[in-house]
Amino acid sequence: MQVPSHIIIIDDDSLIRLVVAMALQAAGFITSEAASGKEGLQLFHKKGADAILLDVIMPDGMDGFETCSEFRKLPTAKYIPVLMMTGLEDMESINHAFEVGATDFITKPINIPLLGYRVRYMLRASQTTRRLVESEQRLHNLAYFDSLTQLPNRHFFLEHLQIMINLAYRKKLKLAVLFMDLDGFKRINDTLGHHLGDLVLQTTSDRLRKNIRSSDTLVRTGATQDGLSIARLGGDEFTVLLPMIERNEDAAIVAQRICTSLAQPFICNDQELYTSTSIGIAIYPNDGETAEELLKNADLAMYYAKRLGGNTYQYFTAKMSETALLRLNLENHLRKAIELNELELHYQPQLDIRTGEFSGLEALIRWNCRELGRLSPDQFIPLAEEIGLIVNIGEWVLREACQQAKKWRDQGIPLSNMAVNVSAIQFLQKGFSKQVAAILSETGLEPDVLELELTESILINDETIVLDVLRSLKKIGVQLAIDDFGTGYSSLSRLNNFPIDRLKIDQSFVSDLELNSDSAAIVVAIINMAKGISLKVIAEGVETEGQLAFLTNKGCNEVQGYLLSKPLPMAQTEEFLMKQIHGN
């Protein structure tokens, strides 16, 4: 059963109140009465109302116009229909009634028989208007606000930023855009789940709201509401707009305050999580004159802050833009490198010190770009890891190396070991061990010929996950080695937990061992440690007879380096191996 609408009647004439109330009650409404504007406001606060009938001419210093204006200031009365009852028929009074928020007006003497129909129509029209306004508000929120954090989104921020740029231009002032990206957020999201990731994002937005003082976030003209200069652009990216700064250094003060705040642990479901933030800063007008340009340059500066290790900030510089263009050009070419057959493998022979024979090879990728020329791995592998291409490139390398090893073994070349480097991203990719098994099956290479070289950084990830992958690889039958050993974070006890076959001493220690006693001591310690847990040791970067003699004397198992052979293209590698067979 529908509840009757409640109408408040405000008129200083008690007879009019009585007549109007009786007419409305006869039409099915509930009524309440007030003799003045002040009394009517008090009644509304106490009981609320669906509509208000309001006399214009009233005593006590508050007429109908002022009373209507006061009603419209109340959030709960914003869309309540107000019917002004007046004996004034001049256009000035009518216009004034609408200006202060009246919905409609009716002249006195009131046509009582039609009053109920008039109020009912007004209520229906008001409900329709309210639904339209609420629908419009929902659409506005969807278009301009982030549903998770309730912060403005990218679209809103860019529009707001452009308005502030125009204001700064007219007043000849500076403003700053801070672009933030959370360090380590992907790790939290991937390992602990999106639910905890969302809680971290919500906590981050709360900290930003509290941390940024109103003097940082509000335009001093008061044109915006609190918090509108903070936005979530998507994912774990946030922005802060600092309008009307006096010095460029002011932005750094805010950036450092944000870094300190976001580096504090997050407590989510009784779990303590740690992250930090990298911040890029772009200043108007030095670093851009449009919203898009400033945001792009702040984003680029953030990237450089992240490359420094995160938890810091960087100002944009023109050199960053030049470097970014070169990087973008490199990225565009790299994305096409596989399909254009521009990648190739070179192979560096490995010598077994005990037998004096070359029995193994390390496959090393090279990129011969048609436009950029020959590029070493140092020039493109880090980029491939950043943009997610390393998984495809790593799969190509693995398949190519296995195919070539199988071909040479079929030719009678006694190749017992083909070493292939595996990045941490590739290793932790779901289904990596299945991919290895599939490639070995596809190429026909015996599993024990393949050796996967893993960096020490892989071992510092979740031990359960790493151990599961390593064990599944050992079930396949492949050999496992730790590359660049001594430069990472492996402890002996942790290393002993993993099914590793070989340690590879980093070339930085080998190149220095004849001149630096510390490097020599580290090399000896690694060899002795490996012997103690039954691991083989290979040293890379051997370039002198003295280095080879030292390693041989200390019991190193294998070596590779320019003293023996540089990495060779496929044809030259085959020629090198054939010479070893025939003793030439």
C-alpha positions in Angstrom: 0.0 0.0 0.0 1.4 3.4 -1.0 2.1 5.9 1.8 0.2 9.2 1.2 2.4 12.2 0.3 3.1 14.6 3.2 2.5 18.3 2.4 3.7 21.2 4.6 1.5 24.3 4.4 3.2 27.6 5.5 0.9 30.6 5.8 0.4 33.2 8.5 -3.4 33.2 7.8 -4.9 30.4 9.9 -8.1 30.3 7.8 -6.2 29.8 4.5 -4.2 27.0 6.2 -7.4 25.3 7.3 -9.1 25.5 3.9 -6.0 24.4 2.0 -5.4 21.5 4.5 -8.9 20.3 4.2 -8.8 20.3 0.4 -5.5 18.4 0.3 -6.6 15.9 2.9 -9.8 15.3 0.8 -7.4 14.6 -2.2 -5.6 11.9 -0.1 -2.6 13.9 1.2 -1.3 14.1 4.8 -0.7 17.7 5.9 1.2 19.7 8.5 0.9 23.4 9.1 3.2 26.3 10.1 2.4 29.9 10.6 5.8 31.4 9.6 8.9 30.6 7.5 11.0 29.9 10.6 8.4 27.5 12.0 8.0 25.8 8.5 11.8 25.1 8.4 11.7 23.6 11.9 8.7 21.5 10.9 10.6 20.2 7.8 13.7 19.3 9.9 11.4 17.3 12.3 9.1 15.6 9.8 10.4 16.1 6.3 7.9 16.6 3.4 7.1 15.6 -0.1 6.0 19.1 -1.1 5.7 22.6 0.4 2.9 25.2 -0.1 4.3 28.5 0.8 2.7 32.0 1.2 4.8 34.9 -0.1 3.7 37.7 2.2 4.4 36.7 5.8 5.5 38.7 8.9 8.3 38.0 11.4 11.1 39.2 9.0 11.1 36.1 6.8 8.9 36.3 3.8 8.1 33.4 1.3 11.0 34.3 -1.0 13.6 34.1 1.8 12.0 30.9 3.2 12.1 29.2 -0.2 15.8 30.2 -0.6 16.6 28.7 2.9 14.8 25.4 1.9 16.9 25.2 -1.3 20.1 25.4 0.8 19.1 22.1 2.6 20.5 19.0 0.8 17.3 17.1 1.7 15.1 19.8 0.2 17.0 20.3 -3.0 14.4 18.6 -5.2 11.3 19.1 -3.0 8.6 20.9 -5.0 7.6 24.3 -3.6 4.3 25.9 -4.7 4.2 29.6 -3.9 0.8 31.0 -2.9 0.7 34.7 -3.7 -1.7 37.6 -4.3 1.2 39.2 -6.3 0.7 38.9 -10.1 3.4 41.2 -11.4 6.2 39.7 -13.5 8.9 40.8 -11.2 7.4 38.9 -8.2 6.9 35.8 -10.4 10.4 35.9 -11.7 11.8 36.4 -8.2 9.8 33.3 -7.0 11.5 31.1 -9.6 14.9 32.7 -8.9 14.8 31.6 -5.3 13.8 28.0 -6.2 10.0 27.9 -6.5 8.7 25.0 -8.6 5.4 26.7 -9.4 3.1 29.5 -8.2 -0.6 29.8 -7.6 -2.5 33.1 -7.2 -4.9 34.0 -4.4 -7.8 33.6 -4.0 -6.9 29.9 -4.5 -9.1 27.7 -6.7 -9.6 25.1 -3.9 -11.3 22.4 -6.1 -8.3 22.3 -8.4 -5.6 22.5 -5.7 -5.3 18.7 -5.2 -4.8 18.1 -8.9 -2.2 20.9 -9.0 -0.2 19.5 -6.2 -0.4 15.9 -7.5 0.8 17.0 -11.0 3.6 19.0 -9.3 4.7 15.9 -7.3 4.8 13.7 -10.4 6.8 16.2 -12.3 9.2 16.6 -9.4 9.7 12.8 -9.2 10.4 12.6 -12.9 12.9 15.5 -12.5 14.6 13.8 -9.6 15.0 10.5 -11.4 16.5 12.3 -14.4 18.9 14.2 -12.1 19.9 11.1 -10.3 20.4 9.2 -13.5 22.5 12.1 -14.8 24.5 12.0 -11.7 25.2 8.3 -12.0 26.3 8.7 -15.6 28.5 11.6 -14.5 30.1 9.5 -11.8 30.7 6.6 -14.2 32.3 8.9 -16.7 34.4 10.9 -14.4 35.1 8.9 -11.2 36.9 5.7 -10.4 34.5 3.2 -8.8 37.1 1.5 -6.5 38.7 4.6 -4.9 36.0 7.2 -5.6 38.8 9.4 -6.9 38.4 11.3 -10.2 39.6 9.3 -13.2 41.9 10.1 -16.1 39.1 11.8 -18.1 38.2 14.1 -15.3 41.8 14.8 -14.4 42.8 15.8 -17.9 39.8 18.2 -18.2 40.5 19.7 -14.8 44.2 20.0 -15.6 43.5 21.9 -18.8 41.3 24.3 -16.9 44.1 24.9 -14.4 46.6 25.4 -17.2 44.4 28.1 -18.7 44.1 29.8 -15.3 47.9 29.5 -14.8 48.5 31.0 -18.2 46.2 34.0 -17.5 47.8 34.7 -14.1 51.4 33.8 -15.3 51.8 31.1 -12.6 53.4 27.7 -12.5 51.7 24.4 -11.7 53.1 20.8 -11.2 51.8 17.4 -12.1 52.9 14.4 -10.0 52.6 11.0 -11.7 52.8 8.1 -9.3 53.1 4.3 -9.8 53.3 1.9 -6.9 56.5 -0.2 -6.6 55.9 -3.9 -6.2 52.1 -3.7 -6.6 52.0 -6.3 -9.3 53.8 -8.8 -6.9 51.1 -8.2 -4.3 48.3 -8.5 -6.8 49.6 -11.6 -8.4 50.7 -13.5 -5.3 48.0 -12.4 -2.8 45.1 -11.9 -5.1 43.1 -9.0 -6.5 41.1 -8.5 -3.3 44.1 -7.5 -1.3 45.4 -5.5 -4.3 42.2 -3.5 -4.3 42.5 -2.9 -0.5 46.0 -1.5 -1.1 44.7 0.8 -3.8 41.9 2.1 -1.6 44.4 2.6 1.3 46.7 4.5 -1.0 43.9 6.8 -2.1 43.0 7.4 1.5 46.6 8.2 2.4 46.8 10.6 -0.5 43.7 12.4 0.6 45.0 12.8 4.1 48.6 13.5 3.2 48.1 16.2 0.6 47.3 19.4 2.5 44.4 21.6 1.2 47.0 24.2 0.1 48.5 21.6 -2.2 45.3 20.3 -3.8 42.9 23.2 -3.9 43.0 26.1 -6.3 43.3 29.2 -4.2 40.2 30.7 -5.9 38.2 27.9 -4.3 37.0 26.8 -7.7 37.3 23.0 -6.9 36.2 20.7 -4.2 38.6 19.0 -1.8 40.4 16.0 -3.4 39.5 16.8 -7.0 43.2 17.4 -7.8 44.0 13.8 -6.9 43.1 11.1 -9.4 43.5 7.4 -10.1 44.4 7.0 -13.8 44.0 3.2 -13.7 45.8 0.2 -12.3 48.2 1.4 -9.6 48.8 4.8 -11.3 47.7 8.0 -9.4 48.2 11.7 -10.1 48.3 14.9 -8.0 47.9 18.4 -9.4 49.7 21.2 -7.5 48.3 24.5 -8.8 49.9 27.9 -8.5 53.2 26.8 -7.0 55.8 29.5 -6.6 59.0 27.4 -7.1 59.7 24.1 -8.9 61.2 22.8 -5.6 57.7 23.0 -4.0 56.7 19.9 -5.9 59.6 18.0 -4.5 58.5 18.7 -0.9 55.1 17.2 -1.7 56.6 14.3 -3.6 58.9 13.4 -0.7 56.0 13.6 1.7 54.0 11.1 -0.5 57.0 8.7 -0.8 57.3 8.7 3.0 53.6 8.1 3.6 53.2 5.3 1.0 56.4 3.5 2.2 54.6 2.8 5.5 53.3 -0.8 5.8 49.7 -1.5 4.7 47.7 -3.6 7.2 45.2 -5.6 5.1 43.2 -8.4 6.8 45.8 -8.6 9.6 48.5 -8.9 7.0 51.4 -6.5 6.8 52.2 -5.5 3.2 55.0 -3.3 2.0 55.2 -1.2 -1.1 56.5 2.2 -2.1 56.0 4.7 -5.0 57.9 6.2 -7.9 57.0 9.7 -8.8 57.6 11.8 -11.9 57.2 15.5 -11.8 56.4 17.8 -14.8 56.1 21.6 -14.4 54.0 24.0 -16.4 55.0 25.8 -18.6 58.5 24.4 -18.8 57.6 20.8 -19.5 54.4 21.2 -21.5 51.6 23.6 -22.3 48.7 21.1 -22.6 47.3 18.6 -20.2 48.2 15.6 -22.4 51.8 16.8 -22.8 52.3 17.5 -19.1 50.8 14.1 -18.1 53.0 12.3 -20.7 56.2 14.0 -19.5 55.4 13.3 -15.8 54.8 9.7 -16.7 58.1 9.5 -18.4 59.9 11.1 -15.4 58.2 8.4 -13.2 59.7 5.7 -15.4 63.1 7.1 -14.7 62.4 7.2 -11.0 61.4 3.6 -11.1 64.6 2.7 -13.0 66.6 4.2 -10.0 65.0 1.6 -7.8 61.8 3.2 -6.8 60.7 5.0 -3.7 61.9 8.3 -5.1 60.9 11.1 -7.5 62.4 12.6 -10.7 61.8 15.9 -12.5 61.2 15.7 -16.2 64.1 16.7 -18.5 64.3 17.2 -22.2 66.9 14.4 -22.4 64.4 12.0 -21.1 62.1 12.7 -24.0 65.0 12.1 -26.5 65.8 8.8 -24.8 62.2 7.8 -24.8 61.9 8.4 -28.5 65.0 6.2 -29.1 63.5 3.6 -26.7 60.1 3.7 -28.5 61.9 3.2 -31.9 63.8 0.2 -30.4 60.7 -1.2 -29.0 58.8 -1.0 -32.3 61.6 -2.8 -34.1 62.0 -5.4 -31.4 58.3 -6.4 -31.6 58.8 -7.4 -35.2 62.2 -9.0 -34.8 61.0 -12.6 -34.6 58.7 -12.5 -37.5 61.3 -10.8 -39.6 63.9 -13.5 -38.7 66.3 -10.8 -37.3 67.2 -12.8 -34.2 70.1 -15.3 -34.3 72.1 -17.4 -31.9 75.8 -17.3 -31.4 77.5 -20.1 -29.4 80.4 -19.9 -27.0 82.3 -23.2 -26.5 82.9 -24.5 -22.9 86.1 -26.4 -22.0 86.2 -29.3 -19.6 89.5 -28.6 -17.8 90.0 -32.2 -16.7 89.7 -33.7 -20.2 90.9 -30.7 -22.1 88.0 -31.2 -24.5 85.2 -28.8 -25.6 82.0 -30.5 -24.9 79.5 -27.8 -24.2 78.1 -24.6 -25.7 76.3 -21.6 -24.3 73.6 -20.2 -26.6 73.7 -16.4 -26.7 71.1 -14.3 -28.5 72.0 -11.6 -31.0 69.8 -9.2 -32.9 70.7 -8.1 -36.4 68.1 -5.3 -37.0 67.7 -4.3 -40.7 67.5 -0.6 -39.7 69.5 -0.3 -36.4 72.2 -2.8 -37.2 73.7 -5.4 -34.8 72.6 -5.1 -31.2 74.0 -7.0 -28.2 71.7 -8.5 -25.5 72.5 -5.7 -23.1 70.8 -3.3 -25.5 67.5 -5.0 -25.9 67.0 -7.8 -23.3 66.1 -5.4 -20.4 63.6 -3.7 -22.7 62.1 -7.0 -23.7 61.6 -7.8 -20.0 59.9 -4.5 -19.4 57.5 -4.7 -22.2 56.7 -8.4 -21.8 58.4 -9.7 -25.0 61.0 -11.7 -23.1 58.6 -14.7 -22.8 58.2 -15.0 -26.6 61.9 -14.3 -27.2 62.9 -16.8 -24.6 60.7 -19.5 -26.2 62.3 -18.8 -29.6 65.8 -19.1 -28.1 65.0 -22.3 -26.4 63.5 -23.9 -29.5 66.3 -22.7 -31.7 69.1 -23.9 -29.4 67.4 -27.4 -29.0 67.0 -27.8 -32.7 70.6 -26.9 -33.4 71.9 -29.1 -30.6 69.9 -32.1 -32.0 71.2 -31.4 -35.5 74.8 -31.4 -34.4 74.5 -34.5 -32.3 72.9 -36.2 -35.3 75.9 -35.2 -37.3 78.1 -37.1 -34.8 79.4 -34.1 -32.9 79.8 -35.1 -29.3 77.9 -32.2 -27.8 77.0 -33.1 -24.2 75.7 -29.7 -23.0 73.7 -26.9 -24.6 73.3 -24.1 -22.0 70.4 -21.6 -22.5 69.8 -18.5 -20.4 66.3 -18.1 -18.8 65.0 -14.8 -17.4 63.2 -14.7 -14.1 60.0 -13.5 -15.9 60.2 -16.5 -18.3 60.9 -19.0 -15.5 58.0 -17.8 -13.4 55.6 -17.8 -16.3 52.8 -20.3 -15.7 53.4 -23.5 -17.6 57.2 -22.9 -18.2 58.2 -26.5 -17.4 55.5 -27.8 -19.8 56.8 -25.6 -22.5 60.3 -27.0 -22.0 59.0 -30.5 -22.2 57.1 -29.7 -25.3 60.1 -28.2 -27.1 62.3 -31.1 -26.2 59.7 -33.5 -27.6 59.2 -31.4 -30.7 62.9 -31.2 -31.5 63.9 -34.7 -30.3 66.8 -33.5 -28.1 67.7 -35.6 -25.2 66.7 -33.7 -22.0 70.0 -34.2 -20.2 71.8 -32.3 -23.0 69.8 -29.1 -22.2 71.1 -26.9 -19.4 68.9 -24.0 -18.2 71.0 -21.1 -16.8 69.0 -19.3 -14.1 69.9 -16.0 -12.4 70.3 -15.8 -8.7 67.4 -13.3 -8.6 65.0 -16.2 -9.4 65.9 -17.9 -6.1 64.7 -14.9 -4.0 61.1 -15.3 -5.1 58.6 -17.4 -3.3 60.6 -20.6 -2.4 57.6 -22.9 -2.7 56.8 -21.7 -6.3 60.5 -21.8 -7.3 61.0 -25.2 -5.9 57.9 -26.6 -7.7 59.2 -25.4 -11.0 62.7 -26.6 -10.4 61.5 -30.1 -9.4 59.2 -30.3 -12.4 62.2 -29.4 -14.7 64.4 -32.1 -13.0 61.7 -34.6 -13.6 61.9 -33.8 -17.3 65.7 -34.6 -17.0 67.2 -31.2 -17.9 70.3 -29.8 -16.1 70.0 -26.6 -14.0 72.7 -24.0 -13.4 72.9 -20.7 -11.5 74.4 -18.0 -13.8 76.5 -15.1 -12.6 76.9 -16.7 -9.2 78.2 -14.4 -6.4 76.5 -11.2 -7.6 73.1 -12.0 -6.1 71.5 -12.9 -2.8 71.8 -16.7 -2.6 72.8 -18.1 0.8 74.4 -21.5 1.1 71.5 -22.9 3.1 69.0 -21.6 0.6 71.0 -22.9 -2.4 71.2 -26.3 -0.8 67.4 -26.6 -0.9 67.2 -26.4 -4.7 68.0 -29.2 -7.2 70.9 -27.3 -8.9 73.6 -29.1 -10.9 76.2 -26.3 -11.6 77.3 -22.9 -10.5 78.6 -20.4 -12.9 81.2 -17.9 -11.5 80.5 -14.4 -12.7 83.1 -12.9 -15.1 83.5 -9.8 -12.9 85.3 -12.0 -10.3 87.3 -13.9 -12.9 88.6 -10.8 -14.8 89.8 -9.4 -11.5 91.3 -12.4 -9.7 94.9 -11.9 -10.8 95.0 -8.3 -9.4 92.5 -8.3 -6.6 92.9 -10.7 -3.7 89.3 -10.3 -2.6 88.1 -11.5 -6.0 90.5 -14.4 -5.9 89.2 -15.4 -2.5 85.6 -15.2 -3.6 86.4 -17.5 -6.6 88.1 -20.0 -4.3 85.2 -19.9 -1.8 82.7 -20.6 -4.5 84.7 -23.5 -5.9 85.1 -25.0 -2.4 81.5 -24.4 -1.5 80.3 -26.1 -4.7 82.5 -29.1 -4.0 81.0 -29.3 -0.5 77.5 -29.7 -1.9 78.5 -31.8 -4.9 78.0 -29.1 -7.6 80.1 -28.6 -10.7 81.6 -25.1 -11.3 82.2 -23.3 -14.6 83.9 -19.9 -14.8 83.0 -17.4 -17.5 85.0 -14.5 -18.9 88.4 -16.3 -19.0 90.7 -14.1 -21.1 94.3 -14.8 -19.9 96.5 -17.8 -19.4 97.0 -16.7 -15.8 93.2 -16.8 -15.1 93.0 -20.3 -16.7 96.0 -21.6 -14.6 94.5 -20.2 -11.4 91.1 -21.8 -12.0 92.7 -25.1 -13.0 94.9 -25.1 -9.9 91.9 -24.4 -7.6 89.8 -27.3 -9.0 87.3 -25.5 -11.3 85.6 -28.0 -13.5 85.0 -25.9 -16.7 85.7 -22.6 -18.3 84.6 -20.4 -21.1 85.8 -17.1 -22.4 87.7 -15.2 -25.2 91.0 -17.0 -24.4 89.4 -20.1 -25.7 86.8 -18.7 -28.2 84.5 -15.8 -28.5 80.8 -16.5 -29.2 80.5 -17.7 -32.8 77.7 -17.7 -35.4 76.2 -21.1 -36.2 78.3 -21.9 -39.2 81.6 -20.9 -37.5 80.6 -22.9 -34.3 80.0 -26.0 -36.4 83.4 -25.5 -38.1 85.0 -25.1 -34.6 83.4 -28.3 -33.3 84.4 -30.3 -36.4 88.0 -29.2 -35.9 87.9 -30.5 -32.3 86.7 -33.9 -33.6 89.4 -34.1 -36.3 92.1 -32.6 -34.1 92.9 -29.7 -36.4 
